[in-house]
């Protein structure tokens, strides 16, 4: 996985609540941080996080994937390790 993301969690949310979920993840984990803010987080030992959403037009459920680098700050989440493929 590029950019050092080593852990993940995922789920689904009603489309009407997807923006609120993104706002929550930004408030908790800084998913919208600038590159400079991400560098500062890394230097402080905090995890950097990215949110990926699959949200086609007209769907009722949005699928989401939260990727995290090593570091502190995600203790409230149950994260699984990313398995790296061989070959």
HELIX and SHEET records of a PDB file:
HELIX    1   1 UNK A    2  UNK A    4  5                                   3    
HELIX    2   2 UNK A   15  UNK A   17  5                                   3    
HELIX    3   3 UNK A   18  UNK A   29  1                                  12    
HELIX    4   4 UNK A   35  UNK A   43  1                                   9    
SHEET    1   A 4 UNK A  49  UNK A  54  0                                        
SHEET    2   A 4 UNK A  61  UNK A  69 -1                                        
SHEET    3   A 4 UNK A   5  UNK A  14 -1                                        
SHEET    4   A 4 UNK A  80  UNK A  81 -1                                        
END                                                                             
